[in-house]
Amino acid sequence: MKLTILGFNSAIPTINSHPSAQLLDIQENLFLIDCGEGTQVQLRRAKAKFSKINHIFISHLHGDHVFGLIGLISTFLLLGRENILNIYGPKGIKMFIENQLSLTESYQIFKLNFVELSSKDSQLIYEDNKLTVHTIPLDHRVYTNGFIFKEKAKPKRLNIESINQYPQIEVCDYHNLKLGKDWVSEDGKTTISNEKLTYEAKHSYSYAYCSDTSYKPDIIDLIKDVDVLYHESTFLNDLEDLARKTKHSTALEAAKIAKKAKVKHLILGHFSNRYSDFSVFKEEAETIFPSTLLPRELETFDFEKM
Ligand SMILES: [Zn+2]
């Protein structure tokens, strides 16, 4: 699993910073999370293959998370895209996009599939043979979800050297061995334990994206033990009152969530435009949660190497 930060600023785009957008690469499938203004240009800079983006997850309908979406869809049209594009977001996102397509007389040549969300409970919204995506209900000024991406358990790896010592084991048995089953002879008389024939499966990674939200400890169960948590920290703790009023979090609160959920790493972001030096966010969070990271635009976090 690899996460590329396309933008992590809040509200206003500047010369050097873009609003929220991230690209998650899970076993070579690309998932776009939020799509602030300028996301398609950032995707170009990241050298992302547009044709590999088939699923876009939008946390909420504030401009700094969604104003890049119509531009990206319009580019897909110009590029002659044919694949279906799945968009997961709050109820209203379909109208938001379709109105713009209709007013600009954009001829739709590929199918847009909208999955509109309105539940206040966590839901399974995407599943394939490799992963699941659930929503994380958040608390913001408008209806908002975070998303948790979890790789499914991976098959065990065959220990061919060991397997070769047992001529009775055939290639057609490998599938069951990878699933962790012991080898059993046809007459049921001989059993070879799976541990002798396989290595442990590779780790299944997980990623939780939480933006924008007030401090919301009831998400902790949902995000427990994830490898990487991105949690917004719009303000430092001296502006806790402003965070409450605008329904955002402070760096200290993001760190509390990371610590209680026992995540491995915390990435902060969505910093208010009033700050220019972001190291203060890291310093504040580290007082509670040492493994805190600051994002840089176009930086890729490879979960295997973290
Ligand atoms: Zn917002």
Boltz pocket constraint, residues with backbone or C-beta under 6 A from the ligand:
constraints:
  - pocket:
      binder: B
      contacts: [[A, 60], [A, 62], [A, 140], [A, 212]]
      max_distance: 6.0
